[in-house]
Every structure is written in structure tokens, then in C-alpha cells.
């Protein structure tokens, strides 16, 4: 067990860039830094654990060969749950790679365990103490070391699931409130949730991202009275992303909500702006769309991107 190394996140980012180039056609749930090296301050074995979400294991099996070109060695470990790789060899591991169906129990558990340790420093400290004890007890038996941690890991995952269920109820209540608010505002032309909460992958550390398309977006963004109508606290950050004026608020529970106010043209241009297309394809949950603006944008986003002509 090594002391925490601040360089571990950079090592993950370097590997992520390589993996994106090889796995681009298979990725559906992102590339994530998982395991102990992903938790700031936590001592760990210096092996970077990487989690990749895919549609299903059978369709992802063809990636085994190109991954070998990056030094990843496949082994049939828990083959019903994942495609498991180590790099460069079982005897000297610098990276582990888990290719897992997005949204599967394994996928949720790996991210949930990491997120819980990041959010609860005392739990992370208990885990570090357990790992040090087990490393002394099983210095040459990796399987026994892993199995001896399993009860602790299951307990952390269960605690995380309870917290996530509570957060999900909070998001669902806010979503219902947003819908009622939009229906009573003629100047709101469309309303949607985007990002991780839109695609069913919300986590405790994930913001709730909301898009509001307004008849007079400049006026709405400048007044901010509508935030009071929603019962939201004062704005903690303001940013501008092209035509979208973003307002960030932080709820007492810790949930941060990003509300982006923009014009209808954000969704109605044809072809879609590349930024808009990326947001829509990344996850779009339509809450209010009486004119069909967002549904039309969704359909255009699914079309192949048109290459730009050179002048």
C-alpha cells in the first residue's frame, strides 16, 4: 500500500485519451477513474483502475484485440459481469481495465463505492486501515486480500445506494415542480433536463442540469425572479456559454442545480450547432415542449453530422 500520489489522476487522464481513441465505437457510459487511486488522500496499491461503460459484453468483445495494442491483457475474470484486463502483465500491473455494461449492478457499484469514499472521509480512513491490515495478512495472496474486503465494500455500496435513492427522490420532486412552473409561464417555450440525470445515470456528485428556452431569454436571465418562483436559493455562480446564460444554485442538501436560459434558436437551428448537438445526444429529458422544439432537435441530433466545407 503506497501513500496517496497526486499524480494518479493525471495517469488516468493520459490513459483515458488512449482508450477513447480505441474504444470510441463501443463506449456508452463514459470512461471513469475508479478504485482507491480515484479517491483523493487515500493510500492505495499504485494501480490505476479504469471503468468503461458499454452497451453489452457480447458486442464489446471485438475490442479485446485493439486493446492488446495498448498493452492490455485480457483474462476471463468474472466474465458474466465484465471484460477484465490488466496492463502490462499479471505479475507487474500498472492499470486494471473493467469494461462493464452501462447501468449494470457492477457498473453502479464501482462508481458508487468510489463516490461514497470521496464524500465520506471517515469511511475512506476506515477502508485504508482495513487495506493495510489485510495487506500484512495476505502479502502474496491477491484473491484472499480481495475477498476479505468484500463485506466492507458491500456495506459501503449499500449505504451509497440509500443516499442515492434519497437524492433521486429530491430530483424527481424538483422535476415535477419545474413542469408545473413551466406550464404556468407562457414565456417558457421549452424545458428539459440534460446530462447524467437525463440519461438515468445521476450520481451524488452530479449536478442537475436544466435548459430553459424562453421567449425573452435576456430578460429572464437578468431578473432571476423566476428562481424565487421555483423556491430555489440565491445564485452562487453565473456563466455564459454562447447563447445560454447559466445560473447555478446550491440546495441545502448539497445538490447543485445549473439552469441554462437561452433562446428557442438554440434548439431550432438546422443543422444544430455542434455544442447543442453534443448536449442533446448526451442526454435529453423533455419536461415541457408544447411547440415540439426539443423533440425536433432530438431528431436532428440523431442525424449524421454534416462535414463543414472548406472555403
N, C-alpha and C positions, 0 to 999 in steps of 0.2 A: 504494500500500500504506500503510495507516494503522496506527499503534501500536494495540495491543490496547485495547479500550474495555470497561471493566467493566459498562457499560450494555447491551452486546449481549444477554446472556441475558434481561434484562428486556424488551427489544424483542421477542425471540422469544416470551416468555410472553404479552405483550399480543396478539401475532398469533395465538398458539395458541388463545386464548379466542375470538377472532373466527372462526377456522377451524372449531373444534368446533361452533359454532352452525350453520354452513352445511353441513359435511361429515358430520354425525353418522351419517347412514344409510349412508355408504359406508366409514367407517374400520374396518379390521380389524387393522391393525398399528401403531396409535398415530400421534401427531404428534411429530416429533423435530427438534431443533435440529441441523443437520448443517453440514458445511463448516468453513472456518477460523474463523469467528466463534464456533463452538461449542467451541473449544479454548482454555482459559484461558492468557493470556500470549502468544498467537500473533498477530503482526501480520497484517492481512488487508485486502482490499478491504471497505469498510463495507457489505456486502450480506448480509442475513440469509438463509441457505439453510435451507429447511424441507423435510423429507421426510415424506410421509404414505403409510402402507401401506393398500392396498385389496385387494379380492378379485381383481379383474381389470380391465384397462383399458377393455374394452368396456362393462361395467356402470357404470364410473365416469364415462363421457363426459358424462352429463347434468349433472354438477357444474360443467361449464365455464360455463354461463350464470349460476348463482348466485354463482360466484366473481368474475365480472365486476363484480358489485355491491359487492365489497370492493376493487375496483381491480386485480384480477389479469387480465393479458392473456395469453391462450393463444397458443402458437406450436407448430407441429408439428416440434419438435426431438427427434430420436431417438424417433419415435412408436411404434416397436416395443418400447421399454423403459419409456416413461413418458409422462404428460401433463405438459408443461412450461409454466410460467407465469413471468412477471416482473411486478413492481409498482413504480411505476405505468406505466412505459414502457421500451422497449429503450434509449432514449437516457439515461434517468435512473433507474437501478434502485436500489431500497432493499431489495427482497426477491426471492428466487427460490423457487418452489414446485415440488417434484417429487412427483407422485402416481404411485406405483410399486406393482406387485403385491407384497404381503407375502411375504417369503421368496424372492423372485426374486434372481438374481445381482446385479442393480443395487441392490436394497434392502440385501442383505447387505454389498455393497462400500461403500456410502455410510456405513453405521453402523460397519463395521469400520475404515475409514480414519480416521474421527473418533476411535473408541475407541483405536486404536493411537497416534495422536498425543497423546491425553490421557495415556496410560500411559507414553510414552517421550519425555521432554523433549528428548533429543539429536536424535531423529528429527524432532521438531517444529522444532527450531532449524535443522536442515539444510533442511527444507521452506521455512522462512521465507527463508533465504538464497537458495534457488533461485527463489522467487517474486520477490524483489527484483531478482535478475539478469534474469529474464525480463520483468519489468515495464519495465525500462530498454531491453531489446532489442526488445520489441513494445509500445510505448506506445499504439498505436492499432489493434492487431490482436488482438481478444479470442480469435478462433479459434486463431491461431498460439500465443498465450500458453497456452491450454488444452492444445493438442496437445503442446507442448514439455514440459509437466508429466506427460504420460501414463505414461512409463516409471517415473518415481519413484512415482506413485500406484499403479501395478500392483505394484511391488515391496513397497510398504507393505501393500497388501491381501493379498498372498501371505504375508507374514510374519505378519499378523494371523490368517489362516486356519490357519496352523500352530499358533499359540498357542491358538486357539480349539479346534482338534481335540484338543490335549493336555488342555485344561480339560474338554472334553466327555467324554473317557475317564475323567478323575478323577470327574466327576459320575456317570457310569454305574457305576463301581466302588462309589461310596458308596451309590448307589441299591440295588445288589444286596445290599450289607451291611445296609442298612435293612430290606429284605424278610426276610432270614434272621433278623435280630434280632426283628422283629415276630412272626414265626411261632413263636418260642420264648418269647414273653411273653403269657400268657393275659389279662393286664390291658390289652393293647393291642387295642382294639376295631376300630380302623381307622387307616390310614396313607396319606398321599398327598403328592405334590409339587404345589405350586400356583405360579402366576405364570409368569414367562417361560420357565423351564426345563421347565415342564409343557406349554407350548404350542409347544415346539420353537424358541423364539426366544432361548435363552440367550446371553448375551454375557459377555465377560471381566469387565465391571464389575457383572454381575448377581449378586445373592445367590441361593443355593439355599434356597428356602422350603419347609419341611416342616410338615405338620399331623399331629399325633398325637392321636387321640381315645382317652382312657383311661378305665378303669373307676373309678379314683380319681385324677383329674387333679391335685387339690391335693397329694396325697402325692407323686406323680411330680414335680411342679414344684418341690416343696420339697427333695427329697432330691438330685436331679441325679446320683445314682449311675449311672443308666442312660446318661448321656453317656459315662462311662468304659467301659461295655459296648460302646459303638459306637466306641471308640477315638478319641473327639473330645477336643480340648484344653479347658482351663477356660473357663468362661463369661466373656465380656468385656462383656456388657450384658444387663440384664433389664428387660422391659417388660410391661405388662398391657394387652391390648386386649379389653375386655369380658370374656367368659369364657375367653379364650385367654391363657395365660401364655407369653410369648415368651422364649426363651433364645438368645442369639447367640454363636457361636463363630467363631474365625478360624483357618483351617488354615495350615500353613507355606507353602503355595503362594500364599496371598493370597485364596483362596476363602472367603467368609463364608457361614455356614450359619445360617439362622434356623429354630429349631424351636419351633413353637407347640403347646402342650399344652392340651387342652380336653376338655370332656365330650361324650358322644355326642349330647346335645341340640343341640349346635352344628349338627349335620347333620340332625337328625330333626324339627325343628320344622316345622309346616305351617300357613301359608306360611313359607318361610325368612325369617330376619332379613335385612333389606336388605344388611347388611355381608357376611353369609355368602353371599348370592346373588351379590353382586359378585365375591367371591373365587372362587366356583365357576365363574362364567361367564368369568372372566378366564383360566382355565386350570387344569384339574384332571387330574392323572395319578395314578390309583389304584394303589397298591402292595400294599395288604393290606386286604381288606374282606369278611371271612367272613360278616358279618351283612347285607351289602348296604346299609349305612348311607349310604355315599358315593355309590353308584350311584343310590339313591333321591333323594338330594339333587341330583344332577346333573339328573335328570329333572324335579324340581320347579323347579330354576333355569331350565329352558328354557321353563317356562310363563310367559305374560304376567304381569307384576306386578299384583297386585290393589290398586287405589287405596284408600287409607285413608279411612274415613268420618269426616266431621266430626262432632264431638259436638253 
